[in-house]
Amino acid sequence: MNYENFTTFDVKVEDAIATVTFDFGTVNVQGQEMLADLNSLAMRLERERDTKVVVFQSANPEIWVCHYDTELLKDMSTEAVSREEAQLLDLQSVCERISKVPQATITKLEGFARGGGHELALALDMRFAARGKFKFMQMEVGMGILPCGGGASRMARQTGLGRALEIILSARDFDADEAEAMGTINKALDPEKIGPYVDNLAKRIAQFPAESINACKQMVYESIDRPIADALKAEAYWLYQATSKTPAIKRFTIADEQRLEHDIENQRNWNDLVMKVQEINA
């Protein structure tokens, strides 16, 4: 797959891992150029199975992605609409599309991510932030609006209602440790540790079958929005999507024939064993 001709970021692919590096102007502003690039990236990722993990980072030492472009915000309608008339905004649509790509998406947050920039981070699967460098804020209430890139919806799912409202209504900066405590990121790390941590995680995930990565991801996302009975049915659906396209049954057959589960040493060493299993293919 060709990952060239982007304006607001560069993409490099190595060993089934795509690294997206934002580098646009002075602050990586989130305008039409970036939205168009992200939409194009999502389209390419949807068609791709050789790439299994996508890591998002920034070339700017202070900013991951800036807030939504004020040039677009100033042109918003001042007319109220009914619920039936409301249409998805560009930022909402792009973040939703990025969230559903079949690859695992990880972000290295080593600078500011405010407003729409933070909403984009929330649309990715996993977030890791550098202490002393990362800050996030949802400042929309102070401007007279609300988070309009899916931030309010995803925030509540990530943190729970009370913490989501504290973040949204306080309109203040939160640092990496606060973000970890609030639940908006997976982990806060010292600056020198975030790179190796994310690299190791990406490399580990990239060794697993693409179809099982996608099935696991889609099932987890579906479970958030469904009653438990429907979520369990969806779980079964995605299970067979995976077994139809991966060497899972061959792996289970070998394990059963060799009675591997009965070996206590195997039970003690699952962390390494699951990686060795990747050598068994269809």
RADAFEN-V865313 format. One record per pair of residues at least 12 apart in sequence whose C-alpha atoms are under 6 Angstrom apart, sorted by sequence separation. I is the first residue (numbers start at 1). J is the second residue. D is the distance in Angstrom with one decimal. If there is no record, write none. Layout:
i->[I:I]
j->[J:J]
d->[D:D]
This chain:
i->[9:176:9:8:9:8:8:219:105:106:109:110:105:106:107:108:109:110:106:111:112:114:110:111:112:113:114:115:159:215:99:110:112:114:159:95:99:158:8:158:95:119:138:212:6:211:119:139:138:16:17:247:16:19:137:247:16:17:18:19:20:21:22:23:137:17:21:28:29:30:136:28:30:31:135:136:27:30:135:135:134:134:131:64:66:67:129:63:64:65:67:68:62:63:64:67:53:55:67:52:53:54:55:56:57:66:53:55:65:39:46:42:92:128:91:92:127:128:130:131:127:128:129:130:131:130:130:102:52:52]
j->[21:188:22:22:23:23:24:235:124:125:128:129:125:126:127:128:129:130:127:133:134:136:133:134:135:136:137:138:182:238:123:134:136:138:183:120:124:183:34:184:123:149:168:242:37:242:151:171:171:50:51:281:51:54:172:282:52:53:54:55:56:57:58:59:173:54:58:65:66:67:173:66:68:69:173:174:66:69:174:175:175:176:176:111:113:114:176:111:112:113:115:116:111:112:113:116:103:105:117:103:104:105:106:107:108:117:105:107:117:94:101:98:149:185:149:150:185:186:188:189:186:187:188:189:190:190:191:214:206:210]
d->[5.2:5.3:4.2:6.0:5.2:5.7:4.8:5.8:5.5:5.9:5.9:6.0:5.1:4.7:5.0:5.3:4.5:5.2:5.9:5.1:5.3:5.0:5.4:4.4:4.8:4.9:4.7:4.8:6.0:5.3:5.1:5.2:5.9:5.9:5.1:5.9:5.5:6.0:5.6:5.9:5.7:5.8:5.5:5.1:5.8:5.7:4.8:4.3:5.4:5.9:5.7:5.4:4.3:5.8:5.6:4.9:5.4:4.8:4.7:4.7:4.8:4.9:4.6:5.5:4.8:5.8:4.9:5.1:4.7:5.9:5.5:5.4:4.6:4.9:5.9:5.4:5.9:5.4:5.4:4.6:5.9:5.7:5.3:5.0:5.9:5.3:5.7:4.2:5.6:5.4:4.7:5.0:4.4:4.5:5.6:4.6:5.1:5.9:5.0:4.8:4.7:4.8:4.8:4.6:5.2:5.2:5.9:5.5:4.7:5.8:5.5:5.6:4.4:5.9:5.1:5.6:4.8:5.7:5.9:5.8:5.5:5.2:5.0:5.1:5.2:5.5:4.9:4.7:5.4:5.8]
